[in-house]
Each structure stands twice: as structure tokens, then as C-alpha cells.
Amino acid sequence: MKKLFSLLCVLSLTAALLAGCSTGGNTGNTNTSGNNGAVSDTTEPETPPETADPVDVNIMALKGPTAMGMVQFMNEADSGAITDNNYHFSITAATDEVSAALAQGTTDIAAVPANLASVLYNNTEGGVQVLAINTLGVLYIVESGDTVQSVEDLRGKTIYASGKGTTPEYALNYILTQNGIDPAADVTIEWKSEQAECLSALMAEENAIAMLPQPFVTTAQAQSENLRVALDLTEEWDALQSGSDAPSTLVTGVVVARTEFVEAHPEVISAFMDHYKTSVEFVTANVTEAAQLVGQYEIVTAEVAEKALPECNIVFIEGSEMQEKLSGYLSVLFEQNPQSVGGALPDDAFYYSR
């Protein structure tokens, strides 16, 4: 009987201890010192991870579609709504200024013409990487008459254009040659130093023809109701890809970053790309509001921006799709003139992927 009594005591004590542990776990009590003799949990509370200090990020964009896609991002940063890093934006009309800033390290990220990105990559021996495509084709054939309905109608005509040695020249040459027109013999291309000169020629001559980019097309049409868009060169480019063994896409602009900055701050680059993508989505979905921001940042007037934005082909394409589209486009330019991409097609290290 004594042994049986002792065994019952042990079993009762064990059951009581188990019940106490169970109750403590269900109520979340982790430190019950002094409460009915339960064992204390002395585990130290977890220390929250340290938040990285904001990084200063200098960003440049050219006036036009490459800057228009950033306006919501710029406004959010300037108003203090974005606080993860310190984003400093500047907008310029001078391509050389952007190139120099990247080479000298005074800017970290820049929106530039697609072929310039390749030139910079080659000239700096990999000193920049392309993060994303931000603008597809924005070139149009505009005339002050009604004589051009197809590319063939350009044969024998004079075309006013600006941008010799850059994307506009290579895009026009490609479309002409692929349609059986020799740019050197079958048309006369008068290269102007700026788009305003092309507009002056359009307005001064009857049935004059010019190649203009958006948003300048809309600006020109606001000054003369006689101007009409005859051809969308993006559509003409795409039409040539049917049945091609190596189809390509007309790409106007990209956003690049200094490789040194990318390697030092991959988390900052990823945050920047997220903000930029959100901005592009806002601009393309909210044209009226975006146009006001475009006017606020003096890229073009809000009135012009509201009409031009739907025609500016503003996008955010990254990763493998970006590499496929951009490499195809650069290959077309390389076949015309290797120096247009810096003498050689960039290797895979040129294309950033997160």
C-alpha cells in the first residue's frame, strides 16, 4: 500500500507540472518567477535589425520622354514621401553633360539614348550598366501637306531631321534601306542642329517633310494646324520584323548606372528601380495628372504633355526582356555603323539583372 501511495503521488505531481507548462504556453507567459513556483524563461528579447542609413543618389535625365516617365518619382522624392534614400534629380537638354557626369562620377544614374549607353560602356571599359529600357520608339515623319502615305512615298523627297550620328539617323536609315530606298541616293536628308530648325522648315515650305520625335511633334502641331503625322516609324520598324530570323525593337532610351555604384549599393539600385517602375505605371495610367507634373518640372508644358504622353512609348522593361530587345536593336545599329554603339556590341555584363 505504501508503494502504491508513493506511485500515485509521483503521477499526481507530474500531471500538475505538465498542466502548468501547458497553461503557461497557451497564455504566452514566458517569465512566471514567483507565480506558483513555475520556472522562469530567461531568453533575451530579439534586437530589431539596424536600418541602413539613406544613401545619396544623383540622377540625371534628358528633357523629353526619358524624363517624363520619372516625374511621379521626382515629385514623391521632393515632397518627402519617399525616404529610403536621398534622391537628387537634375534634368538637362545636353547629352554631353550627362555623358561627362557619368564618366566623372558626379551622377550615379542617368536616362540616356540607347546607343549612347553602349558607347559609354565600351569607352569606360564596363563603367556603366543598363538597368532598364524606359522609352521605345518616339520618331515620326511629319509633313505640311498630304503627299506621304507610305515609306515608298519618301523616295525622291527632302527630309529635314536632327540627331545625325544618333538614334534618329540610324532608325531612319534602317527603315529606308529595308524598304529598298538608299538614304544616300534616293532621298535628300538635310540634317539640322536642333528640332526647332526642322519646324521652321516645315512651316516655311509647302509639302515640306521632317522627322521629329515626341513630344516635339505635339509642340509643332500646336504651332501649325497644317502639320500632320504621316508615318509612325515605330510601326514601320515593327512591320519589318515579320518573318525576320532576328527580330528587333526600336528602342529610344534606357536608364543606366555606374557599375561601381551598382556593386557598392545593390539594394539602392533595386529600390530605385521599384520607384521608377511605379512612376512609369502612374504616368501611363494617369495622363492628366502626369502632364501637370511634366509641366511643373518644365520638361514641356502641361498642355503639350497631355497630348504627347500617349504617343511617347514610355515603358519600364528590365531583366531578360530588356536584354533581348536592346541587344537586337544595338545589333541593327552595329550593322550600319559599328561606331554607333562604341565599336563593338556590349557583352552580357552590360545588362543588369536583379
Secondary structure, 3 states (H helix, E strand, C coil): CHHHHHHHHHHHHHHHHHHHHHHHHHHCCCCCCCCCCCCCCCCCCCCCCCCCCCCEEEEEEECCHHHHCCHHHHHHHHHCCCCCCEEEEEEECCHHHHHHHHHHCCCCEEEEEHHHHHHHHHHCCCCEEEEEEEEECCEEEEECCCCCCCHHHHCCCEEEEECCCCHHHHHHHHHHHHCCCCCCCCCEEEEECCHHHHHHHHHHCCCCEEEEECCHHHHHHHHCCCCEEEEEHHHHHHHCCCCCCCCCCCEEEEEEEEHHHHHHCHHHHHHHHHHHHHHHHHHHHCHHHHHHHHHHCCCCCHHHHHHHHHHCCEEEECHHHHHHHHHHHHHHHHHHCHHHHCCCCCCHHHECCC
